[in-house]
């Protein structure tokens, strides 16, 4: 057997699925002679804003920049100042936290729930101080982090809610408020139950938008936060051919400030209101993303189909897999498996031709760049980072490959 028979994610195959359209889109950009701040970027911004159900999408260089620009914009607007605090999950990729410290703000780490990997909403309120200005939630691994409790806490304490959506493209929030305020609570509840039985949770905003205004209770996650940062790194559910990112928001002033900050601090050529940075998506990445956006819901549905097979067919007491409830609220950017024998499992899968990835081997509070946190005790976060292993779960896997992975997992420890 080959050393790696089943790749964790085969980006070449992902691109080949729509290669003709991608090549044509890239060729149009090349032939246009216009490579920055042109029609392709404007088109993608409009398409992605519509998809997310928000007024504004501002394309930028990458996902870290997107989050950093949101917080910086709030500082320029007088909403935050250096030394203010932002509550953030302790269990996250380092970029979430880097965006906070980059702005001279103070991250306040809150433990996740072990069953969802998302920030524990029962612990947020006790972390709030007079300096708290925002809560940043991270839809880690593609699973919904938002809860009504989080929204209520932010409203009651006057906090901004910022989303890190780097791993959650296309995620829908089941059971959110109706698009029409005319729906009463009981009718809303009945309609939600009806839709939950009939519609997948990865319903796209474009599909929602085609329905009557009062017919859908499904809205994308970007609609309940103050602002959202997105990454289009190649391995994401919606990936470019290089680095790219975006900010989405309904806040007109925030959108204008982010756009200026990402363009050297300028909203008019050679006039600089802010000390900004250069963070712009190029035309080629935008053209590629416009193509891939058309297939995002289809790709997410395939990820969820494979994830459900794992959940229902892997029967090994040594492994902890996501639950059916987890499945209903995720687009499975990552399919996480927990086991105290994580390193042994990874080696076993490798020996059997299956490539895996650890997300992530070292938690943020144990990283050298945040040495002052190294003594913190965050046991839930530490267990996740000690036991998590990501197995292949993406739209280019074949049924035979999924069956192979399931059979190998079921034999682990025999």
KELUMBA-971399 format. One line per 2 residues: number of its first residue (from 1); their letters; for each residue x, y, z of N, C-alpha, C. Coordinates in steps of 0.02 Angstrom, whole numbers, plus 50000, padded with zeros to 5 digits. Example, Ala and Ser with C-alpha at 12.3 -4.5 7.8 and 13.67 -1.06 7.14 Angstrom:
1	as	50660:49716:50390:50615:49775:50390:50660:49835:50390; 50642:49888:50354:50684:49947:50357:50645:50002:50394
// end
This chain:
1	xx	50043:49940:50000:50000:50000:50000:50044:50062:50000; 50024:50114:49962:50062:50176:49961:50063:50207:50031
3	xx	50117:50245:50044:50123:50277:50109:50063:50322:50123; 50040:50358:50072:49980:50399:50079:49933:50383:50021
5	xx	49884:50343:50035:49836:50324:49984:49777:50373:49981; 49757:50397:50040:49701:50444:50045:49727:50508:50077
7	xx	49731:50562:50038:49756:50625:50064:49704:50657:50111; 49729:50697:50158:49683:50733:50201:49639:50779:50160
9	xx	49669:50817:50115:49631:50861:50069:49673:50868:50006; 49646:50845:49951:49682:50849:49886:49660:50912:49850
11	xx	49698:50966:49857:49679:51030:49827:49679:51027:49751; 49722:50986:49723:49723:50978:49650:49656:50951:49626
13	xx	49630:50901:49660:49565:50873:49641:49508:50923:49653; 49514:50962:49707:49463:51013:49720:49459:51061:49662
15	xx	49516:51084:49638:49519:51132:49583:49496:51099:49517; 49514:51037:49508:49495:51002:49445:49420:50996:49436
17	xx	49382:50996:49491:49309:50989:49487:49278:51044:49443; 49308:51103:49445:49280:51160:49407:49336:51194:49368
19	xx	49384:51153:49345:49444:51180:49314:49429:51224:49254; 49383:51204:49211:49369:51242:49150:49344:51312:49167
21	xx	49297:51316:49215:49270:51381:49234:49324:51424:49268; 49366:51393:49309:49418:51431:49344:49469:51457:49293
23	xx	49490:51415:49246:49538:51438:49195:49509:51496:49154; 49445:51490:49137:49414:51544:49098:49411:51608:49139
25	xx	49394:51603:49203:49389:51662:49245:49457:51695:49254; 49509:51655:49264:49576:51683:49272:49600:51714:49207
27	xx	49585:51681:49150:49606:51708:49085:49574:51776:49072; 49510:51784:49093:49477:51848:49083:49512:51903:49121
29	xx	49535:51887:49182:49571:51937:49221:49638:51954:49187; 49674:51903:49167:49739:51914:49135:49730:51957:49072
31	xx	49681:51940:49032:49670:51976:48969:49645:52047:48980; 49615:52059:49039:49587:52126:49052:49642:52178:49063
33	xx	49700:52155:49088:49754:52201:49104:49743:52240:49168; 49694:52221:49208:49678:52256:49270:49679:52204:49327
35	xx	49725:52212:49375:49738:52157:49422:49724:52172:49495; 49709:52234:49511:49691:52253:49579:49633:52303:49577
37	xx	49588:52297:49626:49533:52345:49634:49493:52354:49569; 49477:52298:49538:49440:52300:49475:49372:52267:49480
39	xx	49348:52245:49421:49280:52218:49417:49272:52152:49452; 49324:52109:49450:49317:52043:49480:49308:52048:49556
41	xx	49346:52092:49588:49340:52101:49660:49271:52131:49677; 49251:52181:49640:49186:52212:49652:49129:52161:49644
43	xx	49136:52118:49594:49085:52067:49581:49082:52018:49639; 49140:51994:49661:49140:51946:49716:49113:51977:49780
45	xx	49132:52039:49794:49107:52072:49854:49030:52075:49852; 49002:52091:49796:48929:52095:49790:48898:52026:49798
47	xx	48928:51976:49767:48901:51908:49770:48905:51880:49841; 48961:51891:49874:48970:51862:49941:48927:51898:49992
49	xx	48919:51964:49985:48875:52001:50029:48803:51975:50022; 48782:51965:49960:48715:51939:49948:48708:51869:49978
51	xx	48758:51828:49969:48757:51759:49995:48751:51759:50071; 48788:51804:50103:48788:51808:50176:48729:51846:50203
53	xx	48692:51880:50160:48634:51917:50183:48650:51981:50219; 48706:52014:50200:48726:52077:50231:48735:52131:50178
55	xx	48741:52193:50200:48747:52248:50153:48817:52256:50124; 48867:52237:50164:48936:52253:50144:48982:52192:50147
57	xx	49022:52184:50096:49079:52138:50097:49140:52178:50074; 49192:52179:50114:49253:52214:50097:49308:52162:50089
59	xx	49331:52150:50029:49384:52101:50016:49450:52127:50044; 49490:52082:50071:49555:52101:50097:49606:52045:50086
61	xx	49665:52052:50115:49720:52007:50099:49715:51937:50126; 49685:51929:50186:49681:51863:50217:49635:51867:50278
63	xx	49624:51810:50310:49578:51807:50366:49603:51844:50427; 49667:51839:50442:49695:51876:50498:49685:51951:50489
65	xx	49699:51975:50429:49688:52046:50415:49615:52065:50425; 49570:52021:50405:49498:52036:50412:49480:52050:50485
67	xx	49501:52006:50529:49486:52016:50600:49522:52077:50628; 49585:52085:50609:49625:52142:50633:49594:52207:50611
69	xx	49571:52210:50549:49540:52271:50523:49475:52288:50558; 49436:52237:50575:49373:52250:50611:49387:52285:50677
71	xx	49433:52256:50716:49449:52284:50782:49481:52353:50775; 49525:52360:50726:49557:52425:50715:49505:52478:50696
73	xx	49457:52459:50655:49404:52506:50635:49364:52528:50696; 49348:52482:50740:49311:52501:50801:49352:52550:50843
75	xx	49418:52541:50843:49460:52588:50881:49459:52657:50848; 49463:52659:50783:49461:52723:50747:49393:52757:50757
77	xx	49341:52717:50766:49274:52744:50776:49260:52763:50848; 49308:52751:50893:49300:52770:50963:49262:52719:51004
79	xx	49249:52660:50976:49213:52608:51012:49259:52571:51060; 49322:52565:51042:49372:52531:51082:49435:52574:51086
81	xx	49476:52559:51136:49541:52593:51144:49591:52543:51170; 49655:52559:51161:49707:52514:51184:49697:52497:51257
83	xx	49706:52433:51274:49696:52410:51342:49627:52382:51355; 49580:52395:51310:49513:52365:51317:49516:52290:51305
85	xx	49465:52255:51329:49466:52182:51328:49417:52153:51277; 49438:52098:51247:49396:52060:51201:49394:51988:51224
87	xx	49336:51963:51240:49328:51893:51260:49334:51849:51198; 49373:51796:51204:49387:51753:51146:49394:51681:51171
89	xx	49375:51631:51131:49383:51562:51154:49456:51543:51162; 49471:51507:51215:49539:51483:51226:49558:51431:51174
91	xx	49508:51395:51149:49519:51343:51099:49506:51372:51030; 49559:51396:50998:49551:51426:50931:49619:51426:50896
93	xx	49617:51440:50831:49679:51450:50795:49708:51518:50818; 49773:51522:50818:49808:51580:50847:49788:51647:50815
95	xx	49764:51645:50752:49747:51708:50718:49693:51747:50754; 49646:51712:50784:49592:51747:50820:49622:51792:50874
97	xx	49671:51766:50910:49702:51802:50965:49751:51854:50940; 49788:51837:50887:49835:51885:50858:49801:51950:50837
99	xx	49740:51943:50810:49704:52003:50787:49690:52051:50845; 49682:52023:50904:49667:52063:50964:49730:52098:50989
101	xx	49783:52060:50999:49845:52089:51026:49878:52135:50976; 49869:52123:50911:49896:52167:50859:49871:52239:50868
103	xx	49811:52246:50895:49781:52311:50904:49791:52340:50974; 49833:52308:51015:49843:52333:51082:49785:52320:51128
105	xx	49741:52274:51108:49684:52254:51150:49704:52192:51190; 49664:52175:51240:49682:52121:51286:49635:52062:51276
107	xx	49662:52004:51255:49619:51945:51249:49602:51916:51318; 49540:51898:51327:49519:51864:51388:49496:51795:51367
109	xx	49534:51743:51385:49522:51676:51361:49466:51642:51402; 49418:51613:51366:49363:51577:51397:49362:51505:51370
111	xx	49355:51458:51415:49356:51387:51396:49298:51368:51349; 49308:51317:51307:49254:51292:51265:49214:51238:51299
113	xx	49158:51220:51268:49123:51159:51286:49158:51100:51253; 49163:51045:51288:49199:50988:51262:49160:50953:51207
115	xx	49093:50958:51207:49053:50923:51157:49047:50961:51091; 49058:51027:51093:49050:51067:51032:49115:51099:51009
117	xx	49165:51102:51053:49229:51135:51041:49222:51211:51038; 49162:51237:51049:49148:51309:51044:49148:51341:51113
119	xx	49156:51407:51115:49158:51443:51178:49097:51426:51220; 49109:51415:51285:49056:51396:51331:49017:51459:51351
121	xx	48956:51464:51328:48918:51526:51341:48899:51535:51414; 48905:51483:51455:48891:51490:51526:48949:51522:51564
123	xx	49006:51529:51531:49066:51557:51564:49081:51628:51542; 49045:51653:51491:49062:51718:51463:49049:51775:51511
125	xx	48991:51774:51542:48971:51832:51583:49018:51844:51641; 49045:51791:51671:49090:51799:51728:49157:51827:51707
127	xx	49171:51826:51640:49234:51853:51615:49229:51927:51597; 49169:51955:51600:49159:52026:51582:49182:52072:51639
129	xx	49219:52124:51620:49242:52175:51667:49222:52244:51639; 49235:52297:51675:49220:52364:51649:49259:52381:51585
131	xx	49313:52344:51570:49352:52358:51510:49331:52315:51450; 49283:52270:51459:49262:52226:51405:49223:52265:51353
133	xx	49242:52257:51290:49209:52293:51236:49179:52247:51183; 49201:52184:51181:49176:52139:51129:49184:52066:51149
135	xx	49144:52024:51117:49152:51952:51120:49167:51928:51049; 49221:51892:51041:49237:51862:50977:49222:51788:50980
137	xx	49176:51766:50938:49161:51694:50935:49195:51666:50872; 49214:51603:50876:49248:51569:50821:49210:51506:50804
139	xx	49183:51502:50743:49147:51441:50723:49199:51388:50704; 49234:51364:50756:49291:51319:50746:49269:51253:50716
141	xx	49308:51230:50668:49297:51167:50632:49235:51168:50588; 49202:51227:50583:49141:51232:50542:49078:51223:50581
143	xx	49082:51222:50648:49024:51211:50691:48999:51278:50718; 48934:51287:50720:48905:51349:50744:48924:51364:50816
145	xx	48952:51423:50829:48971:51444:50897:48918:51488:50929; 48878:51521:50888:48830:51569:50915:48774:51534:50952
147	xx	48753:51563:51007:48693:51541:51043:48653:51602:51062; 48589:51592:51075:48547:51648:51096:48573:51680:51160
149	xx	48602:51639:51204:48630:51666:51266:48686:51716:51251; 48729:51700:51202:48783:51746:51185:48755:51811:51158
151	xx	48705:51806:51114:48675:51867:51088:48644:51909:51142; 48611:51876:51190:48578:51913:51244:48629:51946:51289
153	xx	48685:51911:51303:48738:51940:51344:48767:52002:51312; 48780:51998:51247:48808:52055:51211:48760:52114:51211
155	xx	48696:52100:51201:48647:52154:51201:48642:52187:51270; 48640:52146:51322:48630:52172:51390:48689:52212:51414
157	xx	48749:52193:51394:48810:52227:51417:48836:52278:51365; 48801:52286:51310:48822:52334:51259:48888:52316:51226
159	xx	48899:52251:51214:48961:52227:51184:48954:52214:51110; 49007:52226:51072:49008:52207:51002:49017:52131:50998
161	xx	48984:52101:50950:48993:52029:50937:49029:52022:50870; 49089:51997:50873:49131:51988:50813:49139:51914:50800
163	xx	49130:51894:50737:49136:51824:50719:49200:51810:50680; 49233:51758:50699:49287:51730:50658:49256:51673:50618
165	xx	49245:51687:50554:49211:51640:50509:49260:51605:50462; 49323:51601:50482:49374:51573:50437:49360:51501:50418
167	xx	49323:51464:50462:49312:51393:50449:49239:51376:50438; 49197:51427:50423:49125:51413:50424:49087:51439:50363
169	xx	49118:51442:50306:49084:51467:50247:49020:51427:50232; 48966:51463:50225:48902:51431:50209:48863:51406:50268
171	xx	48889:51416:50328:48855:51391:50388:48790:51430:50399; 48737:51395:50409:48673:51428:50423:48657:51420:50497
173	xx	48618:51466:50523:48600:51463:50593:48528:51441:50599; 48519:51378:50617:48452:51350:50621:48413:51381:50679
175	xx	48351:51397:50665:48308:51420:50718:48316:51493:50737; 48351:51532:50695:48357:51603:50710:48292:51640:50696
177	xx	48291:51703:50710:48230:51742:50703:48207:51745:50631; 48143:51751:50621:48114:51755:50554:48137:51818:50520
179	xx	48138:51815:50453:48157:51875:50415:48105:51929:50422; 48043:51910:50434:47991:51961:50443:47974:51966:50517
181	xx	47976:52027:50543:47959:52037:50613:47885:52025:50626; 47846:52017:50573:47774:52008:50582:47757:51938:50607
183	xx	47803:51891:50602:47790:51824:50627:47788:51825:50704; 47735:51799:50732:47732:51793:50804:47775:51736:50829
185	xx	47786:51735:50895:47830:51684:50923:47805:51613:50910; 47741:51602:50918:47714:51535:50908:47718:51514:50835
187	xx	47699:51560:50790:47704:51545:50719:47777:51534:50700; 47821:51573:50729:47893:51565:50715:47916:51496:50737
189	xx	47894:51475:50797:47914:51409:50822:47888:51354:50776; 47824:51359:50756:47795:51307:50713:47828:51305:50645
191	xx	47843:51364:50617:47875:51367:50552:47946:51339:50556; 47980:51353:50611:48048:51328:50620:48049:51252:50623
193	xx	48000:51223:50659:47997:51150:50663:47983:51120:50595; 47940:51153:50558:47924:51129:50491:47985:51130:50445
195	xx	48022:51186:50447:48080:51192:50404:48137:51146:50427; 48144:51139:50492:48199:51097:50517:48191:51025:50493
197	xx	48129:51004:50483:48116:50936:50459:48128:50929:50384; 48125:50986:50349:48126:50982:50276:48188:51010:50243
199	xx	48225:51054:50278:48278:51091:50246:48344:51078:50282; 48399:51064:50245:48464:51055:50277:48489:51119:50308
201	xx	48528:51114:50362:48551:51174:50396:48602:51213:50355; 48629:51183:50302:48678:51219:50261:48644:51256:50204
203	xx	48580:51273:50213:48543:51311:50164:48578:51377:50149; 48585:51395:50086:48621:51456:50069:48576:51517:50074
205	xx	48608:51575:50082:48570:51637:50085:48537:51650:50019; 48568:51628:49963:48537:51639:49899:48471:51602:49894
207	xx	48468:51541:49924:48406:51504:49924:48355:51537:49970; 48378:51561:50028:48334:51595:50074:48304:51656:50041
209	xx	48346:51692:50004:48324:51754:49973:48271:51746:49920; 48264:51685:49893:48214:51675:49841:48145:51660:49870
211	xx	48142:51649:49935:48079:51633:49967:48042:51696:49987; 47977:51692:50000:47941:51750:50026:47973:51775:50090
213	xx	47966:51839:50103:48002:51870:50158:47988:51839:50225; 47928:51809:50234:47912:51782:50300:47912:51706:50301
215	xx	47945:51675:50252:47940:51603:50247:47999:51565:50274; 48053:51598:50290:48113:51561:50310:48139:51585:50377
217	xx	48158:51536:50419:48189:51552:50483:48263:51540:50480; 48290:51526:50422:48361:51512:50415:48396:51574:50388
219	xx	48443:51600:50426:48484:51655:50403:48557:51639:50415; 48601:51665:50375:48671:51651:50385:48697:51686:50447
221	xx	48752:51658:50474:48777:51682:50538:48798:51755:50536; 48817:51781:50479:48841:51850:50476:48787:51900:50495
223	xx	48724:51879:50495:48670:51927:50505:48658:51945:50578; 48686:51907:50626:48672:51925:50695:48731:51956:50731
225	xx	48788:51962:50699:48847:51991:50731:48857:52063:50710; 48902:52097:50744:48921:52164:50724:48962:52163:50660
227	xx	49007:52114:50656:49049:52107:50597:49080:52038:50597; 49098:52014:50537:49126:51947:50530:49188:51950:50487
229	xx	49240:51911:50508:49301:51905:50469:49304:51837:50436; 49322:51835:50372:49323:51773:50333:49392:51762:50303
231	xx	49413:51700:50301:49474:51680:50268:49458:51636:50208; 49492:51648:50152:49483:51606:50093:49549:51570:50076
233	xx	49586:51552:50127:49646:51511:50119:49627:51450:50077; 49672:51425:50034:49653:51371:49987:49618:51310:50018
235	xx	49635:51293:50080:49605:51233:50110:49537:51244:50141; 49511:51305:50139:49445:51318:50170:49388:51289:50127
237	xx	49328:51286:50156:49270:51263:50118:49260:51306:50056; 49272:51371:50062:49274:51417:50005:49345:51444:50001
239	xx	49385:51413:49957:49456:51430:49955:49478:51461:49890; 49525:51508:49895:49555:51539:49836:49615:51498:49814
241	xx	49655:51525:49769:49716:51492:49747:49777:51522:49783; 49764:51560:49834:49816:51592:49874:49782:51624:49934
243	xx	49815:51670:49967:49785:51704:50024:49732:51754:50001; 49678:51758:50039:49625:51807:50026:49579:51806:50087
245	xx	49544:51862:50098:49498:51866:50154:49445:51918:50141; 49400:51927:50190:49347:51977:50182:49316:51993:50250
247	xx	49289:52053:50254:49248:52074:50311:49176:52081:50287; 49128:52055:50324:49058:52067:50308:49024:52101:50367
249	xx	48978:52146:50351:48944:52184:50404:48884:52220:50375; 48837:52238:50419:48782:52281:50401:48794:52353:50422
251	xx	48849:52365:50456:48865:52431:50483:48899:52473:50430; 48864:52524:50405:48891:52566:50351:48956:52600:50370
253	xx	48959:52629:50431:49019:52665:50452:49078:52618:50461; 49064:52560:50490:49118:52511:50499:49144:52488:50431
255	xx	49100:52476:50384:49121:52454:50318:49166:52505:50284; 49146:52568:50288:49186:52621:50256:49255:52627:50290
257	xx	49256:52620:50356:49319:52626:50392:49365:52567:50376; 49337:52506:50375:49378:52447:50357:49406:52454:50287
259	xx	49364:52476:50240:49387:52482:50171:49445:52532:50165; 49440:52587:50201:49493:52637:50199:49557:52610:50232
261	xx	49549:52578:50290:49607:52551:50326:49645:52500:50285; 49608:52460:50247:49639:52408:50206:49674:52436:50144
263	xx	49661:52500:50129:49690:52533:50071:49736:52590:50094; 49783:52572:50137:49832:52620:50163:49801:52674:50207
265	xx	49738:52667:50225:49705:52719:50264:49671:52771:50222; 49661:52755:50157:49636:52805:50110:49569:52784:50079
267	xx	49523:52830:50077:49460:52819:50040:49458:52862:49977; 49508:52906:49970:49516:52948:49911:49590:52950:49893
269	xx	49607:52942:49831:49676:52934:49811:49721:52990:49838; 49775:52967:49870:49827:53011:49898:49802:53054:49956
271	xx	49744:53036:49983:49719:53070:50043:49712:53016:50097; 49748:53023:50153:49752:52970:50203:49724:52994:50270
273	xx	49666:52968:50286:49634:52986:50349:49663:52944:50407; 49681:52882:50393:49705:52837:50444:49776:52813:50427
275	xx	49810:52788:50478:49873:52753:50467:49856:52680:50451; 49842:52668:50388:49815:52604:50367:49868:52554:50347
277	xx	49847:52504:50310:49891:52452:50287:49870:52431:50216; 49912:52393:50183:49895:52368:50117:49869:52297:50125
279	xx	49804:52289:50120:49772:52223:50127:49716:52219:50076; 49734:52198:50016:49685:52197:49961:49685:52129:49927
281	xx	49626:52104:49912:49620:52043:49873:49634:52059:49800; 49672:52017:49766:49686:52031:49696:49630:52003:49651
283	xx	49630:52026:49589:49576:52009:49543:49572:51934:49527; 49629:51901:49524:49629:51829:49508:49596:51790:49564
285	xx	49613:51805:49627:49581:51769:49682:49506:51782:49683; 49486:51843:49670:49415:51859:49670:49378:51821:49615
287	xx	49408:51816:49556:49377:51780:49501:49369:51706:49518; 49420:51677:49549:49416:51606:49569:49362:51596:49622
289	xx	49359:51641:49670:49309:51635:49723:49238:51642:49696; 49228:51683:49647:49161:51689:49617:49138:51624:49586
291	xx	49185:51588:49555:49169:51522:49527:49152:51474:49583; 49195:51470:49633:49187:51420:49686:49127:51434:49730
293	xx	49109:51498:49737:49050:51515:49777:48987:51483:49750; 48983:51475:49684:48924:51445:49654:48915:51372:49674
295	xx	48968:51340:49697:48965:51269:49714:48973:51257:49789; 48975:51310:49828:48989:51302:49900:48936:51260:49935
297	xx	48873:51273:49924:48821:51235:49958:48823:51161:49938; 48835:51148:49875:48841:51079:49851:48901:51044:49884
299	xx	48957:51079:49890:49016:51050:49921:49005:51038:49996; 48972:51086:50029:48958:51078:50100:48910:51020:50112
301	xx	48862:51012:50068:48815:50956:50075:48852:50889:50071; 48902:50886:50027:48940:50824:50021:48983:50812:50084
303	xx	49012:50865:50111:49049:50858:50173:49004:50832:50229; 48944:50858:50233:48897:50838:50285:48874:50766:50275
305	xx	48866:50746:50212:48846:50677:50198:48900:50628:50222; 48963:50645:50208:49018:50602:50230:49023:50603:50306
307	xx	49015:50661:50336:49019:50666:50409:48966:50623:50442; 48906:50622:50414:48852:50580:50442:48869:50506:50437
309	xx	48902:50487:50384:48924:50417:50378:48973:50400:50434; 49021:50444:50447:49068:50432:50501:49031:50424:50568
311	xx	48986:50471:50581:48950:50472:50644:48909:50408:50654; 48878:50384:50600:48834:50326:50606:48870:50259:50598
313	xx	48928:50258:50565:48959:50194:50549:49023:50180:50587; 49054:50230:50617:49114:50217:50658:49091:50195:50727
315	xx	49109:50135:50746:49088:50108:50810:49150:50082:50846; 49184:50128:50880:49245:50111:50916:49246:50150:50981
317	xx	49242:50115:51036:49237:50148:51101:49300:50187:51121; 49354:50177:51083:49415:50215:51097:49412:50285:51068
319	xx	49362:50298:51026:49358:50361:50990:49295:50399:51009; 49301:50465:51015:49243:50509:51026:49233:50550:50964
321	xx	49175:50541:50932:49158:50576:50870:49105:50629:50883; 49096:50677:50837:49041:50724:50844:48973:50688:50847
323	xx	48926:50719:50880:48859:50690:50888:48814:50709:50830; 48754:50680:50828:48705:50700:50778:48686:50774:50786
325	xx	48682:50797:50849:48666:50867:50861:48721:50912:50833; 48783:50893:50844:48840:50930:50815:48833:50932:50740
327	xx	48815:50877:50709:48809:50872:50636:48758:50922:50610; 48703:50932:50646:48650:50976:50623:48671:51049:50621
329	xx	48727:51066:50654:48748:51135:50659:48819:51146:50631; 48838:51107:50582:48907:51111:50558:48911:51101:50482
331	xx	48961:51135:50451:48976:51122:50381:49042:51083:50374; 49069:51059:50430:49125:51013:50432:49184:51035:50389
333	xx	49209:51095:50405:49274:51113:50378:49325:51061:50403; 49315:51039:50464:49357:50989:50494:49312:50937:50529
335	xx	49329:50873:50522:49294:50821:50559:49341:50799:50616; 49326:50819:50678:49371:50805:50734:49355:50739:50769
337	xx	49406:50701:50783:49401:50640:50823:49444:50649:50885; 49417:50631:50943:49456:50636:51005:49474:50566:51030
339	xx	49535:50559:51053:49556:50498:51086:49619:50512:51127; 49624:50483:51187:49685:50490:51226:49746:50459:51191
341	xx	49732:50417:51142:49786:50384:51104:49794:50418:51036; 49789:50483:51035:49790:50521:50972:49851:50508:50929
343	xx	49910:50511:50958:49971:50502:50918:49975:50431:50890; 49953:50383:50930:49951:50314:50907:49902:50306:50850
345	xx	49843:50338:50856:49793:50335:50803:49819:50366:50740; 49852:50423:50745:49878:50456:50685:49929:50412:50650
347	xx	49973:50380:50687:50023:50336:50658:49991:50275:50626; 49940:50249:50659:49903:50191:50634:49869:50207:50567
349	xx	49837:50265:50563:49805:50286:50501:49856:50297:50446; 49912:50328:50464:49966:50338:50415:49991:50272:50387
351	xx	50002:50223:50431:50025:50158:50410:49975:50123:50364; 49912:50143:50370:49859:50114:50328:49840:50160:50270
353	xx	49883:50209:50256:49875:50250:50196:49827:50308:50202; 49811:50330:50263:49764:50385:50273:49800:50444:50305
355	xx	49801:50501:50271:49833:50561:50298:49785:50598:50344; 49811:50622:50400:49771:50660:50449:49808:50723:50469
357	xx	49773:50767:50505:49803:50830:50529:49779:50841:50600; 49821:50872:50641:49802:50890:50709:49783:50963:50711
359	xx	49722:50979:50735:49700:51048:50742:49681:51061:50815; 49729:51082:50857:49798:51102:50843:49840:51071:50897
361	xx	49905:51056:50885:49944:51020:50934:49961:51060:50997; 49966:51127:50991:49984:51168:51049:49931:51223:51057
363	xx	49898:51227:51114:49847:51280:51123:49880:51348:51127; 49842:51402:51111:49871:51469:51111:49906:51488:51176
365	xx	49877:51468:51233:49907:51491:51297:49971:51453:51315; 49989:51404:51274:50054:51370:51284:50105:51389:51231
367	xx	50087:51436:51188:50133:51457:51135:50185:51505:51163; 50245:51504:51134:50299:51547:51158:50283:51621:51149
369	xx	50245:51637:51096:50230:51708:51083:50185:51738:51136; 50152:51696:51176:50112:51720:51232:50138:51688:51296
371	xx	50202:51696:51307:50237:51663:51363:50206:51680:51431; 50178:51740:51437:50149:51759:51502:50088:51718:51520
373	xx	50060:51683:51471:50001:51640:51484:50020:51568:51497; 50084:51551:51490:50103:51480:51491:50084:51444:51555
375	xx	50076:51481:51609:50058:51450:51673:49983:51442:51683; 49942:51467:51636:49869:51461:51643:49848:51388:51641
377	xx	49796:51373:51680:49767:51306:51678:49698:51311:51643; 49694:51282:51584:49632:51281:51545:49621:51208:51524
379	xx	49595:51167:51569:49595:51094:51559:49554:51070:51500; 49497:51102:51485:49457:51080:51429:49494:51093:51363
381	xx	49520:51154:51357:49559:51171:51298:49619:51124:51291; 49653:51112:51345:49713:51070:51343:49697:50998:51323
383	xx	49640:50973:51346:49621:50905:51327:49606:50901:51252; 49570:50950:51227:49554:50950:51155:49618:50951:51114
385	xx	49664:50995:51132:49726:51000:51093:49770:50939:51102; 49761:50903:51156:49800:50842:51169:49771:50781:51133
387	xx	49704:50782:51120:49671:50722:51096:49642:50728:51025; 49638:50788:50997:49604:50798:50933:49645:50773:50874
389	xx	49611:50737:50827:49639:50717:50764:49587:50727:50710; 49606:50762:50656:49559:50776:50601:49568:50724:50546
391	xx	49514:50691:50527:49516:50641:50475:49488:50671:50410; 49504:50642:50353:49480:50671:50289:49403:50676:50287
393	xx	49379:50734:50267:49307:50745:50260:49297:50803:50212; 49292:50788:50148:49286:50841:50098:49253:50814:50035
395	xx	49237:50860:49990:49195:50845:49932:49229:50803:49878; 49294:50791:49882:49327:50751:49830:49341:50680:49853
397	xx	49321:50662:49913:49328:50592:49935:49277:50549:49899; 49296:50488:49881:49249:50441:49851:49215:50400:49906
399	xx	49159:50369:49889:49125:50326:49938:49170:50269:49960; 49209:50242:49914:49254:50188:49932:49308:50211:49982
401	xx	49332:50272:49971:49382:50298:50018:49352:50309:50087; 49291:50334:50090:49258:50344:50154:49247:50277:50189
403	xx	49225:50227:50151:49216:50160:50179:49281:50133:50206; 49336:50144:50169:49402:50121:50192:49421:50153:50258
405	xx	49411:50219:50263:49427:50255:50325:49386:50228:50383; 49322:50217:50372:49277:50191:50425:49301:50123:50448
407	xx	49317:50080:50402:49339:50012:50421:49405:50015:50460; 49450:50059:50439:49514:50065:50475:49503:50092:50546
409	xx	49460:50142:50553:49446:50169:50619:49414:50117:50664; 49369:50076:50637:49335:50026:50678:49383:49972:50702
411	xx	49438:49963:50668:49487:49911:50687:49542:49938:50732; 49542:50003:50744:49595:50032:50786:49591:50003:50857
413	xx	49649:49981:50883:49652:49954:50951:49640:49880:50956; 49624:49847:50901:49612:49775:50903:49677:49737:50914
// end
